[in-house]
Amino acid sequence: MSESGVVTMQRDVRASNAEREKTVQTLQHAVGEGRITMAEFEERVAVAYTAKTRGELDDLTTDLPRSLW
């Protein structure tokens, strides 16, 4: 299991609304710390809310420190 709470072997499992919200919270922390720009944040949030799988959500935060997850 990854630190984000998502089992990496299950990238094709459909994402839940709670998992989407957790990803958005992670992105909010990242923009607050200056790790991503507001434009990047907006793009990633749009993808998060339309993501169908856990893998799509994981891809939005892989370049961020795990401490934000």
mmCIF file of the N, C-alpha and C atoms, coordinates in Angstrom:
data_MODEL
# 
_entry.id   MODEL 
# 
loop_
_atom_site.group_PDB 
_atom_site.id 
_atom_site.type_symbol 
_atom_site.label_atom_id 
_atom_site.label_alt_id 
_atom_site.label_comp_id 
_atom_site.label_asym_id 
_atom_site.label_entity_id 
_atom_site.label_seq_id 
_atom_site.pdbx_PDB_ins_code 
_atom_site.Cartn_x 
_atom_site.Cartn_y 
_atom_site.Cartn_z 
_atom_site.occupancy 
_atom_site.B_iso_or_equiv 
_atom_site.pdbx_formal_charge 
_atom_site.auth_seq_id 
_atom_site.auth_comp_id 
_atom_site.auth_asym_id 
_atom_site.auth_atom_id 
_atom_site.pdbx_PDB_model_num 
ATOM 1   N N  . MET A 1 1  ? 0.847   -1.176 0.000   1.00 0.00 ? 1  MET A N  1 
ATOM 2   C CA . MET A 1 1  ? 0.000   0.000  0.000   1.00 0.00 ? 1  MET A CA 1 
ATOM 3   C C  . MET A 1 1  ? 0.889   1.235  0.000   1.00 0.00 ? 1  MET A C  1 
ATOM 4   N N  . SER A 1 2  ? 0.516   2.218  -0.786  1.00 0.00 ? 2  SER A N  1 
ATOM 5   C CA . SER A 1 2  ? 1.288   3.458  -0.803  1.00 0.00 ? 2  SER A CA 1 
ATOM 6   C C  . SER A 1 2  ? 0.857   4.325  0.374   1.00 0.00 ? 2  SER A C  1 
ATOM 7   N N  . GLU A 1 3  ? 1.643   5.372  0.642   1.00 0.00 ? 3  GLU A N  1 
ATOM 8   C CA . GLU A 1 3  ? 1.321   6.245  1.766   1.00 0.00 ? 3  GLU A CA 1 
ATOM 9   C C  . GLU A 1 3  ? 0.032   7.023  1.539   1.00 0.00 ? 3  GLU A C  1 
ATOM 10  N N  . SER A 1 4  ? -0.416  7.124  0.289   1.00 0.00 ? 4  SER A N  1 
ATOM 11  C CA . SER A 1 4  ? -1.660  7.835  0.022   1.00 0.00 ? 4  SER A CA 1 
ATOM 12  C C  . SER A 1 4  ? -2.865  6.998  0.396   1.00 0.00 ? 4  SER A C  1 
ATOM 13  N N  . GLY A 1 5  ? -2.623  5.746  0.801   1.00 0.00 ? 5  GLY A N  1 
ATOM 14  C CA . GLY A 1 5  ? -3.714  4.877  1.176   1.00 0.00 ? 5  GLY A CA 1 
ATOM 15  C C  . GLY A 1 5  ? -4.285  4.107  -0.002  1.00 0.00 ? 5  GLY A C  1 
ATOM 16  N N  . VAL A 1 6  ? -3.721  4.292  -1.178  1.00 0.00 ? 6  VAL A N  1 
ATOM 17  C CA . VAL A 1 6  ? -4.198  3.610  -2.363  1.00 0.00 ? 6  VAL A CA 1 
ATOM 18  C C  . VAL A 1 6  ? -3.242  2.475  -2.687  1.00 0.00 ? 6  VAL A C  1 
ATOM 19  N N  . VAL A 1 7  ? -3.776  1.292  -2.857  1.00 0.00 ? 7  VAL A N  1 
ATOM 20  C CA . VAL A 1 7  ? -2.945  0.145  -3.201  1.00 0.00 ? 7  VAL A CA 1 
ATOM 21  C C  . VAL A 1 7  ? -2.494  0.317  -4.640  1.00 0.00 ? 7  VAL A C  1 
ATOM 22  N N  . THR A 1 8  ? -1.181  0.385  -4.843  1.00 0.00 ? 8  THR A N  1 
ATOM 23  C CA . THR A 1 8  ? -0.664  0.657  -6.178  1.00 0.00 ? 8  THR A CA 1 
ATOM 24  C C  . THR A 1 8  ? -0.964  -0.461 -7.164  1.00 0.00 ? 8  THR A C  1 
ATOM 25  N N  . MET A 1 9  ? -1.176  -1.663 -6.679  1.00 0.00 ? 9  MET A N  1 
ATOM 26  C CA . MET A 1 9  ? -1.503  -2.779 -7.568  1.00 0.00 ? 9  MET A CA 1 
ATOM 27  C C  . MET A 1 9  ? -2.926  -2.637 -8.106  1.00 0.00 ? 9  MET A C  1 
ATOM 28  N N  . GLN A 1 10 ? -3.704  -1.741 -7.565  1.00 0.00 ? 10 GLN A N  1 
ATOM 29  C CA . GLN A 1 10 ? -5.101  -1.587 -7.951  1.00 0.00 ? 10 GLN A CA 1 
ATOM 30  C C  . GLN A 1 10 ? -5.338  -0.287 -8.706  1.00 0.00 ? 10 GLN A C  1 
ATOM 31  N N  . ARG A 1 11 ? -4.441  0.054  -9.594  1.00 0.00 ? 11 ARG A N  1 
ATOM 32  C CA . ARG A 1 11 ? -4.565  1.303  -10.352 1.00 0.00 ? 11 ARG A CA 1 
ATOM 33  C C  . ARG A 1 11 ? -5.815  1.342  -11.212 1.00 0.00 ? 11 ARG A C  1 
ATOM 34  N N  . ASP A 1 12 ? -6.328  0.182  -11.589 1.00 0.00 ? 12 ASP A N  1 
ATOM 35  C CA . ASP A 1 12 ? -7.493  0.135  -12.467 1.00 0.00 ? 12 ASP A CA 1 
ATOM 36  C C  . ASP A 1 12 ? -8.818  0.098  -11.719 1.00 0.00 ? 12 ASP A C  1 
ATOM 37  N N  . VAL A 1 13 ? -8.747  0.090  -10.373 1.00 0.00 ? 13 VAL A N  1 
ATOM 38  C CA . VAL A 1 13 ? -9.965  0.093  -9.568  1.00 0.00 ? 13 VAL A CA 1 
ATOM 39  C C  . VAL A 1 13 ? -10.609 1.473  -9.662  1.00 0.00 ? 13 VAL A C  1 
ATOM 40  N N  . ARG A 1 14 ? -11.922 1.495  -9.767  1.00 0.00 ? 14 ARG A N  1 
ATOM 41  C CA . ARG A 1 14 ? -12.627 2.777  -9.871  1.00 0.00 ? 14 ARG A CA 1 
ATOM 42  C C  . ARG A 1 14 ? -12.431 3.607  -8.608  1.00 0.00 ? 14 ARG A C  1 
ATOM 43  N N  . ALA A 1 15 ? -12.219 4.883  -8.801  1.00 0.00 ? 15 ALA A N  1 
ATOM 44  C CA . ALA A 1 15 ? -12.000 5.816  -7.692  1.00 0.00 ? 15 ALA A CA 1 
ATOM 45  C C  . ALA A 1 15 ? -13.324 6.192  -7.037  1.00 0.00 ? 15 ALA A C  1 
ATOM 46  N N  . SER A 1 16 ? -13.260 6.416  -5.738  1.00 0.00 ? 16 SER A N  1 
ATOM 47  C CA . SER A 1 16 ? -14.445 6.866  -4.998  1.00 0.00 ? 16 SER A CA 1 
ATOM 48  C C  . SER A 1 16 ? -14.434 8.389  -4.889  1.00 0.00 ? 16 SER A C  1 
ATOM 49  N N  . ASN A 1 17 ? -15.565 8.949  -4.515  1.00 0.00 ? 17 ASN A N  1 
ATOM 50  C CA . ASN A 1 17 ? -15.629 10.398 -4.294  1.00 0.00 ? 17 ASN A CA 1 
ATOM 51  C C  . ASN A 1 17 ? -14.684 10.810 -3.171  1.00 0.00 ? 17 ASN A C  1 
ATOM 52  N N  . ALA A 1 18 ? -14.586 9.985  -2.131  1.00 0.00 ? 18 ALA A N  1 
ATOM 53  C CA . ALA A 1 18 ? -13.679 10.292 -1.017  1.00 0.00 ? 18 ALA A CA 1 
ATOM 54  C C  . ALA A 1 18 ? -12.227 10.322 -1.488  1.00 0.00 ? 18 ALA A C  1 
ATOM 55  N N  . GLU A 1 19 ? -11.842 9.418  -2.369  1.00 0.00 ? 19 GLU A N  1 
ATOM 56  C CA . GLU A 1 19 ? -10.473 9.402  -2.891  1.00 0.00 ? 19 GLU A CA 1 
ATOM 57  C C  . GLU A 1 19 ? -10.212 10.638 -3.755  1.00 0.00 ? 19 GLU A C  1 
ATOM 58  N N  . ARG A 1 20 ? -11.200 11.053 -4.511  1.00 0.00 ? 20 ARG A N  1 
ATOM 59  C CA . ARG A 1 20 ? -11.056 12.275 -5.315  1.00 0.00 ? 20 ARG A CA 1 
ATOM 60  C C  . ARG A 1 20 ? -10.854 13.484 -4.392  1.00 0.00 ? 20 ARG A C  1 
ATOM 61  N N  . GLU A 1 21 ? -11.643 13.571 -3.332  1.00 0.00 ? 21 GLU A N  1 
ATOM 62  C CA . GLU A 1 21 ? -11.533 14.701 -2.400  1.00 0.00 ? 21 GLU A CA 1 
ATOM 63  C C  . GLU A 1 21 ? -10.179 14.703 -1.690  1.00 0.00 ? 21 GLU A C  1 
ATOM 64  N N  . LYS A 1 22 ? -9.676  13.530 -1.333  1.00 0.00 ? 22 LYS A N  1 
ATOM 65  C CA . LYS A 1 22 ? -8.360  13.435 -0.687  1.00 0.00 ? 22 LYS A CA 1 
ATOM 66  C C  . LYS A 1 22 ? -7.275  13.940 -1.634  1.00 0.00 ? 22 LYS A C  1 
ATOM 67  N N  . THR A 1 23 ? -7.386  13.605 -2.894  1.00 0.00 ? 23 THR A N  1 
ATOM 68  C CA . THR A 1 23 ? -6.418  14.077 -3.887  1.00 0.00 ? 23 THR A CA 1 
ATOM 69  C C  . THR A 1 23 ? -6.484  15.593 -4.012  1.00 0.00 ? 23 THR A C  1 
ATOM 70  N N  . VAL A 1 24 ? -7.681  16.147 -4.041  1.00 0.00 ? 24 VAL A N  1 
ATOM 71  C CA . VAL A 1 24 ? -7.835  17.605 -4.138  1.00 0.00 ? 24 VAL A CA 1 
ATOM 72  C C  . VAL A 1 24 ? -7.237  18.278 -2.900  1.00 0.00 ? 24 VAL A C  1 
ATOM 73  N N  . GLN A 1 25 ? -7.423  17.704 -1.726  1.00 0.00 ? 25 GLN A N  1 
ATOM 74  C CA . GLN A 1 25 ? -6.827  18.265 -0.512  1.00 0.00 ? 25 GLN A CA 1 
ATOM 75  C C  . GLN A 1 25 ? -5.304  18.263 -0.601  1.00 0.00 ? 25 GLN A C  1 
ATOM 76  N N  . THR A 1 26 ? -4.737  17.192 -1.117  1.00 0.00 ? 26 THR A N  1 
ATOM 77  C CA . THR A 1 26 ? -3.288  17.116 -1.303  1.00 0.00 ? 26 THR A CA 1 
ATOM 78  C C  . THR A 1 26 ? -2.825  18.225 -2.244  1.00 0.00 ? 26 THR A C  1 
ATOM 79  N N  . LEU A 1 27 ? -3.567  18.430 -3.317  1.00 0.00 ? 27 LEU A N  1 
ATOM 80  C CA . LEU A 1 27 ? -3.217  19.477 -4.278  1.00 0.00 ? 27 LEU A CA 1 
ATOM 81  C C  . LEU A 1 27 ? -3.353  20.865 -3.654  1.00 0.00 ? 27 LEU A C  1 
ATOM 82  N N  . GLN A 1 28 ? -4.345  21.056 -2.789  1.00 0.00 ? 28 GLN A N  1 
ATOM 83  C CA . GLN A 1 28 ? -4.494  22.335 -2.095  1.00 0.00 ? 28 GLN A CA 1 
ATOM 84  C C  . GLN A 1 28 ? -3.279  22.622 -1.218  1.00 0.00 ? 28 GLN A C  1 
ATOM 85  N N  . HIS A 1 29 ? -2.792  21.622 -0.523  1.00 0.00 ? 29 HIS A N  1 
ATOM 86  C CA . HIS A 1 29 ? -1.583  21.794 0.298   1.00 0.00 ? 29 HIS A CA 1 
ATOM 87  C C  . HIS A 1 29 ? -0.392  22.134 -0.585  1.00 0.00 ? 29 HIS A C  1 
ATOM 88  N N  . ALA A 1 30 ? -0.295  21.460 -1.729  1.00 0.00 ? 30 ALA A N  1 
ATOM 89  C CA . ALA A 1 30 ? 0.833   21.694 -2.632  1.00 0.00 ? 30 ALA A CA 1 
ATOM 90  C C  . ALA A 1 30 ? 0.841   23.112 -3.173  1.00 0.00 ? 30 ALA A C  1 
ATOM 91  N N  . VAL A 1 31 ? -0.311  23.623 -3.551  1.00 0.00 ? 31 VAL A N  1 
ATOM 92  C CA . VAL A 1 31 ? -0.355  24.995 -4.065  1.00 0.00 ? 31 VAL A CA 1 
ATOM 93  C C  . VAL A 1 31 ? -0.091  25.978 -2.934  1.00 0.00 ? 31 VAL A C  1 
ATOM 94  N N  . GLY A 1 32 ? -0.553  25.671 -1.745  1.00 0.00 ? 32 GLY A N  1 
ATOM 95  C CA . GLY A 1 32 ? -0.310  26.529 -0.585  1.00 0.00 ? 32 GLY A CA 1 
ATOM 96  C C  . GLY A 1 32 ? 1.161   26.629 -0.223  1.00 0.00 ? 32 GLY A C  1 
ATOM 97  N N  . GLU A 1 33 ? 1.904   25.566 -0.481  1.00 0.00 ? 33 GLU A N  1 
ATOM 98  C CA . GLU A 1 33 ? 3.343   25.556 -0.206  1.00 0.00 ? 33 GLU A CA 1 
ATOM 99  C C  . GLU A 1 33 ? 4.164   26.049 -1.385  1.00 0.00 ? 33 GLU A C  1 
ATOM 100 N N  . GLY A 1 34 ? 3.502   26.377 -2.477  1.00 0.00 ? 34 GLY A N  1 
ATOM 101 C CA . GLY A 1 34 ? 4.216   26.872 -3.653  1.00 0.00 ? 34 GLY A CA 1 
ATOM 102 C C  . GLY A 1 34 ? 4.865   25.775 -4.487  1.00 0.00 ? 34 GLY A C  1 
ATOM 103 N N  . ARG A 1 35 ? 4.431   24.557 -4.315  1.00 0.00 ? 35 ARG A N  1 
ATOM 104 C CA . ARG A 1 35 ? 5.011   23.434 -5.064  1.00 0.00 ? 35 ARG A CA 1 
ATOM 105 C C  . ARG A 1 35 ? 4.441   23.321 -6.474  1.00 0.00 ? 35 ARG A C  1 
ATOM 106 N N  . ILE A 1 36 ? 3.198   23.760 -6.638  1.00 0.00 ? 36 ILE A N  1 
ATOM 107 C CA . ILE A 1 36 ? 2.583   23.822 -7.959  1.00 0.00 ? 36 ILE A CA 1 
ATOM 108 C C  . ILE A 1 36 ? 1.938   25.195 -8.106  1.00 0.00 ? 36 ILE A C  1 
ATOM 109 N N  . THR A 1 37 ? 1.800   25.634 -9.339  1.00 0.00 ? 37 THR A N  1 
ATOM 110 C CA . THR A 1 37 ? 1.186   26.939 -9.589  1.00 0.00 ? 37 THR A CA 1 
ATOM 111 C C  . THR A 1 37 ? -0.333  26.822 -9.507  1.00 0.00 ? 37 THR A C  1 
ATOM 112 N N  . MET A 1 38 ? -0.995  27.961 -9.455  1.00 0.00 ? 38 MET A N  1 
ATOM 113 C CA . MET A 1 38 ? -2.448  27.955 -9.431  1.00 0.00 ? 38 MET A CA 1 
ATOM 114 C C  . MET A 1 38 ? -3.003  27.344 -10.721 1.00 0.00 ? 38 MET A C  1 
ATOM 115 N N  . ALA A 1 39 ? -2.336  27.607 -11.828 1.00 0.00 ? 39 ALA A N  1 
ATOM 116 C CA . ALA A 1 39 ? -2.780  27.027 -13.104 1.00 0.00 ? 39 ALA A CA 1 
ATOM 117 C C  . ALA A 1 39 ? -2.665  25.498 -13.062 1.00 0.00 ? 39 ALA A C  1 
ATOM 118 N N  . GLU A 1 40 ? -1.542  24.998 -12.530 1.00 0.00 ? 40 GLU A N  1 
ATOM 119 C CA . GLU A 1 40 ? -1.374  23.542 -12.397 1.00 0.00 ? 40 GLU A CA 1 
ATOM 120 C C  . GLU A 1 40 ? -2.426  22.958 -11.460 1.00 0.00 ? 40 GLU A C  1 
ATOM 121 N N  . PHE A 1 41 ? -2.676  23.659 -10.376 1.00 0.00 ? 41 PHE A N  1 
ATOM 122 C CA . PHE A 1 41 ? -3.688  23.226 -9.419  1.00 0.00 ? 41 PHE A CA 1 
ATOM 123 C C  . PHE A 1 41 ? -5.045  23.090 -10.109 1.00 0.00 ? 41 PHE A C  1 
ATOM 124 N N  . GLU A 1 42 ? -5.441  24.107 -10.830 1.00 0.00 ? 42 GLU A N  1 
ATOM 125 C CA . GLU A 1 42 ? -6.740  24.083 -11.507 1.00 0.00 ? 42 GLU A CA 1 
ATOM 126 C C  . GLU A 1 42 ? -6.829  22.942 -12.514 1.00 0.00 ? 42 GLU A C  1 
ATOM 127 N N  . GLU A 1 43 ? -5.750  22.726 -13.256 1.00 0.00 ? 43 GLU A N  1 
ATOM 128 C CA . GLU A 1 43 ? -5.733  21.627 -14.231 1.00 0.00 ? 43 GLU A CA 1 
ATOM 129 C C  . GLU A 1 43 ? -5.862  20.278 -13.538 1.00 0.00 ? 43 GLU A C  1 
ATOM 130 N N  . ARG A 1 44 ? -5.091  20.099 -12.468 1.00 0.00 ? 44 ARG A N  1 
ATOM 131 C CA . ARG A 1 44 ? -5.090  18.820 -11.766 1.00 0.00 ? 44 ARG A CA 1 
ATOM 132 C C  . ARG A 1 44 ? -6.416  18.567 -11.058 1.00 0.00 ? 44 ARG A C  1 
ATOM 133 N N  . VAL A 1 45 ? -7.011  19.603 -10.502 1.00 0.00 ? 45 VAL A N  1 
ATOM 134 C CA . VAL A 1 45 ? -8.303  19.433 -9.839  1.00 0.00 ? 45 VAL A CA 1 
ATOM 135 C C  . VAL A 1 45 ? -9.370  19.018 -10.848 1.00 0.00 ? 45 VAL A C  1 
ATOM 136 N N  . ALA A 1 46 ? -9.337  19.616 -12.022 1.00 0.00 ? 46 ALA A N  1 
ATOM 137 C CA . ALA A 1 46 ? -10.301 19.241 -13.062 1.00 0.00 ? 46 ALA A CA 1 
ATOM 138 C C  . ALA A 1 46 ? -10.163 17.759 -13.408 1.00 0.00 ? 46 ALA A C  1 
ATOM 139 N N  . VAL A 1 47 ? -8.924  17.298 -13.510 1.00 0.00 ? 47 VAL A N  1 
ATOM 140 C CA . VAL A 1 47 ? -8.681  15.885 -13.799 1.00 0.00 ? 47 VAL A CA 1 
ATOM 141 C C  . VAL A 1 47 ? -9.132  15.016 -12.627 1.00 0.00 ? 47 VAL A C  1 
ATOM 142 N N  . ALA A 1 48 ? -8.854  15.464 -11.408 1.00 0.00 ? 48 ALA A N  1 
ATOM 143 C CA . ALA A 1 48 ? -9.226  14.692 -10.217 1.00 0.00 ? 48 ALA A CA 1 
ATOM 144 C C  . ALA A 1 48 ? -10.732 14.456 -10.175 1.00 0.00 ? 48 ALA A C  1 
ATOM 145 N N  . TYR A 1 49 ? -11.500 15.484 -10.442 1.00 0.00 ? 49 TYR A N  1 
ATOM 146 C CA . TYR A 1 49 ? -12.952 15.347 -10.349 1.00 0.00 ? 49 TYR A CA 1 
ATOM 147 C C  . TYR A 1 49 ? -13.557 14.526 -11.481 1.00 0.00 ? 49 TYR A C  1 
ATOM 148 N N  . THR A 1 50 ? -12.799 14.313 -12.545 1.00 0.00 ? 50 THR A N  1 
ATOM 149 C CA . THR A 1 50 ? -13.303 13.469 -13.634 1.00 0.00 ? 50 THR A CA 1 
ATOM 150 C C  . THR A 1 50 ? -12.600 12.115 -13.693 1.00 0.00 ? 50 THR A C  1 
ATOM 151 N N  . ALA A 1 51 ? -11.657 11.889 -12.784 1.00 0.00 ? 51 ALA A N  1 
ATOM 152 C CA . ALA A 1 51 ? -10.903 10.624 -12.772 1.00 0.00 ? 51 ALA A CA 1 
ATOM 153 C C  . ALA A 1 51 ? -11.839 9.449  -12.524 1.00 0.00 ? 51 ALA A C  1 
ATOM 154 N N  . LYS A 1 52 ? -11.598 8.390  -13.263 1.00 0.00 ? 52 LYS A N  1 
ATOM 155 C CA . LYS A 1 52 ? -12.400 7.185  -13.095 1.00 0.00 ? 52 LYS A CA 1 
ATOM 156 C C  . LYS A 1 52 ? -11.679 6.127  -12.272 1.00 0.00 ? 52 LYS A C  1 
ATOM 157 N N  . THR A 1 53 ? -10.336 6.167  -12.271 1.00 0.00 ? 53 THR A N  1 
ATOM 158 C CA . THR A 1 53 ? -9.582  5.126  -11.578 1.00 0.00 ? 53 THR A CA 1 
ATOM 159 C C  . THR A 1 53 ? -8.631  5.711  -10.542 1.00 0.00 ? 53 THR A C  1 
ATOM 160 N N  . ARG A 1 54 ? -8.211  4.842  -9.625  1.00 0.00 ? 54 ARG A N  1 
ATOM 161 C CA . ARG A 1 54 ? -7.223  5.238  -8.623  1.00 0.00 ? 54 ARG A CA 1 
ATOM 162 C C  . ARG A 1 54 ? -5.906  5.616  -9.282  1.00 0.00 ? 54 ARG A C  1 
ATOM 163 N N  . GLY A 1 55 ? -5.569  4.958  -10.347 1.00 0.00 ? 55 GLY A N  1 
ATOM 164 C CA . GLY A 1 55 ? -4.333  5.258  -11.059 1.00 0.00 ? 55 GLY A CA 1 
ATOM 165 C C  . GLY A 1 55 ? -4.315  6.676  -11.590 1.00 0.00 ? 55 GLY A C  1 
ATOM 166 N N  . GLU A 1 56 ? -5.447  7.130  -12.114 1.00 0.00 ? 56 GLU A N  1 
ATOM 167 C CA . GLU A 1 56 ? -5.536  8.505  -12.603 1.00 0.00 ? 56 GLU A CA 1 
ATOM 168 C C  . GLU A 1 56 ? -5.305  9.494  -11.460 1.00 0.00 ? 56 GLU A C  1 
ATOM 169 N N  . LEU A 1 57 ? -5.836  9.180  -10.286 1.00 0.00 ? 57 LEU A N  1 
ATOM 170 C CA . LEU A 1 57 ? -5.627  10.045 -9.130  1.00 0.00 ? 57 LEU A CA 1 
ATOM 171 C C  . LEU A 1 57 ? -4.171  10.014 -8.676  1.00 0.00 ? 57 LEU A C  1 
ATOM 172 N N  . ASP A 1 58 ? -3.592  8.829  -8.618  1.00 0.00 ? 58 ASP A N  1 
ATOM 173 C CA . ASP A 1 58 ? -2.186  8.701  -8.210  1.00 0.00 ? 58 ASP A CA 1 
ATOM 174 C C  . ASP A 1 58 ? -1.272  9.530  -9.100  1.00 0.00 ? 58 ASP A C  1 
ATOM 175 N N  . ASP A 1 59 ? -1.561  9.544  -10.395 1.00 0.00 ? 59 ASP A N  1 
ATOM 176 C CA . ASP A 1 59 ? -0.716  10.268 -11.341 1.00 0.00 ? 59 ASP A CA 1 
ATOM 177 C C  . ASP A 1 59 ? -0.687  11.775 -11.066 1.00 0.00 ? 59 ASP A C  1 
ATOM 178 N N  . LEU A 1 60 ? -1.704  12.289 -10.405 1.00 0.00 ? 60 LEU A N  1 
ATOM 179 C CA . LEU A 1 60 ? -1.786  13.733 -10.126 1.00 0.00 ? 60 LEU A CA 1 
ATOM 180 C C  . LEU A 1 60 ? -0.872  14.178 -8.993  1.00 0.00 ? 60 LEU A C  1 
ATOM 181 N N  . THR A 1 61 ? -0.399  13.233 -8.189  1.00 0.00 ? 61 THR A N  1 
ATOM 182 C CA . THR A 1 61 ? 0.394   13.604 -7.018  1.00 0.00 ? 61 THR A CA 1 
ATOM 183 C C  . THR A 1 61 ? 1.760   12.920 -6.955  1.00 0.00 ? 61 THR A C  1 
ATOM 184 N N  . THR A 1 62 ? 2.123   12.174 -7.978  1.00 0.00 ? 62 THR A N  1 
ATOM 185 C CA . THR A 1 62 ? 3.380   11.427 -7.911  1.00 0.00 ? 62 THR A CA 1 
ATOM 186 C C  . THR A 1 62 ? 4.615   12.321 -7.848  1.00 0.00 ? 62 THR A C  1 
ATOM 187 N N  . ASP A 1 63 ? 4.513   13.559 -8.318  1.00 0.00 ? 63 ASP A N  1 
ATOM 188 C CA . ASP A 1 63 ? 5.672   14.456 -8.277  1.00 0.00 ? 63 ASP A CA 1 
ATOM 189 C C  . ASP A 1 63 ? 5.701   15.321 -7.016  1.00 0.00 ? 63 ASP A C  1 
ATOM 190 N N  . LEU A 1 64 ? 4.811   15.030 -6.075  1.00 0.00 ? 64 LEU A N  1 
ATOM 191 C CA . LEU A 1 64 ? 4.747   15.793 -4.829  1.00 0.00 ? 64 LEU A CA 1 
ATOM 192 C C  . LEU A 1 64 ? 5.311   14.973 -3.679  1.00 0.00 ? 64 LEU A C  1 
ATOM 193 N N  . PRO A 1 65 ? 5.877   15.639 -2.670  1.00 0.00 ? 65 PRO A N  1 
ATOM 194 C CA . PRO A 1 65 ? 6.413   14.906 -1.517  1.00 0.00 ? 65 PRO A CA 1 
ATOM 195 C C  . PRO A 1 65 ? 5.323   14.088 -0.822  1.00 0.00 ? 65 PRO A C  1 
ATOM 196 N N  . ARG A 1 66 ? 5.687   12.921 -0.403  1.00 0.00 ? 66 ARG A N  1 
ATOM 197 C CA . ARG A 1 66 ? 4.707   12.045 0.258   1.00 0.00 ? 66 ARG A CA 1 
ATOM 198 C C  . ARG A 1 66 ? 4.184   12.643 1.554   1.00 0.00 ? 66 ARG A C  1 
ATOM 199 N N  . SER A 1 67 ? 4.911   13.577 2.137   1.00 0.00 ? 67 SER A N  1 
ATOM 200 C CA . SER A 1 67 ? 4.455   14.202 3.390   1.00 0.00 ? 67 SER A CA 1 
ATOM 201 C C  . SER A 1 67 ? 3.143   14.966 3.183   1.00 0.00 ? 67 SER A C  1 
ATOM 202 N N  . LEU A 1 68 ? 2.819   15.334 1.952   1.00 0.00 ? 68 LEU A N  1 
ATOM 203 C CA . LEU A 1 68 ? 1.569   16.037 1.678   1.00 0.00 ? 68 LEU A CA 1 
ATOM 204 C C  . LEU A 1 68 ? 0.394   15.070 1.591   1.00 0.00 ? 68 LEU A C  1 
ATOM 205 N N  . TRP A 1 69 ? 0.696   13.804 1.337   1.00 0.00 ? 69 TRP A N  1 
ATOM 206 C CA . TRP A 1 69 ? -0.374  12.816 1.139   1.00 0.00 ? 69 TRP A CA 1 
ATOM 207 C C  . TRP A 1 69 ? -0.949  12.486 2.466   1.00 0.00 ? 69 TRP A C  1 
# 
